[in-house]
Amino acid sequence: MTKYKKFPGFNPRKEDLCNVLSIPLFVTDIEGKLLYANRSFFSLFKISSLDGIYNETLFGKNNSIAIFNVYEKLYESNYKSLKIDYKDKIIEITFHRDLKYIIGTIRDITSEEKTANLIKNYNVYLNLIKSAISTYFDENDPKTAFARIMNDIMYYVDLSYAQTFLFQNEKLVLFHTLGDCPKELKPKKEFLIGEDTPGTAFQLKKIVFVKDPVADTRFNKISGREPISFIDIPILYKDKEIGVIELIARRQLTPVRNVIWDFFPQLIMIIGNLIEKMLDTKNP
């Protein structure tokens, strides 16, 4: 049976009311030790007792430091809110100072944040498409236009590294790189079709999104580093695959995946056209 910590001086009627609330509610002392929590709080954190539980126990060290910073600000204002990542959720905690105790309520804002990020990402990619189209019409030299568009991609999407491979003699051959190559990645100058992720994207003729590249033989896992995500996008020109662009970021790219699928095909058509013009210039 779930055990509820009795909060000293807490009116039983108030406790009954708090326990029927769907919003998780908790009380701590100024040291962050939990003194009381309602049923919704116990359910959220999947705990059965508050014995020995502190903010750091539940929220982790970094979030606990942020919470204590809020506690200090509560001497200037009665209410303060804080957004933190908790496992696969984004939660907003609103703190209220009551004499020597701190009362907190928790709201799950994961869906709200995802919607906000999605809108932000759509705007980013719209700007990227606009820049690419402007570059395409402004630049006479296809090589310069290609370089500008790749720079825009790096800037707008906040990438660490990008590389472009072109299909030559039944292989994908490295054509262009931009940014700093991650230490985890063993660079390769060419691939067989179907080999590693770029070759797979080319073979499947579709965007391949990977948020955990450990399956790719080119990557060495280095402990203590941030996760790496990458997306491989076939370059199409006149309904024919001519290569692959690989975009690499030292962060999770999951929130922008759908946006990439929506907008990159338009961008790839421009890039494919520029590459064809560059190849035509090299081989008149």
Secondary structure, 3 states (H helix, E strand, C coil): CCCCCCCCCCCHHHHHHHHHCCCCEEEEECCCEEEEECHHHHHHHCCCCCCCCEHHHHHCHHHHHHHHHHHHHCCCCCEEEEEEEECCEEEEEEEEEECCEEEEEEEECHHHHHHHHHHHHHHHHHHHHHHHHHHHHHCCCHHHHHHHHHHHHHHHHCCCEEEEEEEECCEEEEEEEEECCCCCECCCCEEECCCHHHHHHHHHCCCEEECCHHHCCCECCCCCCCCCEEEEEEEEECCEEEEEEEEEECCCCHHHHHHHHHHHHHHHHHHHHHHHHHHHHHCC
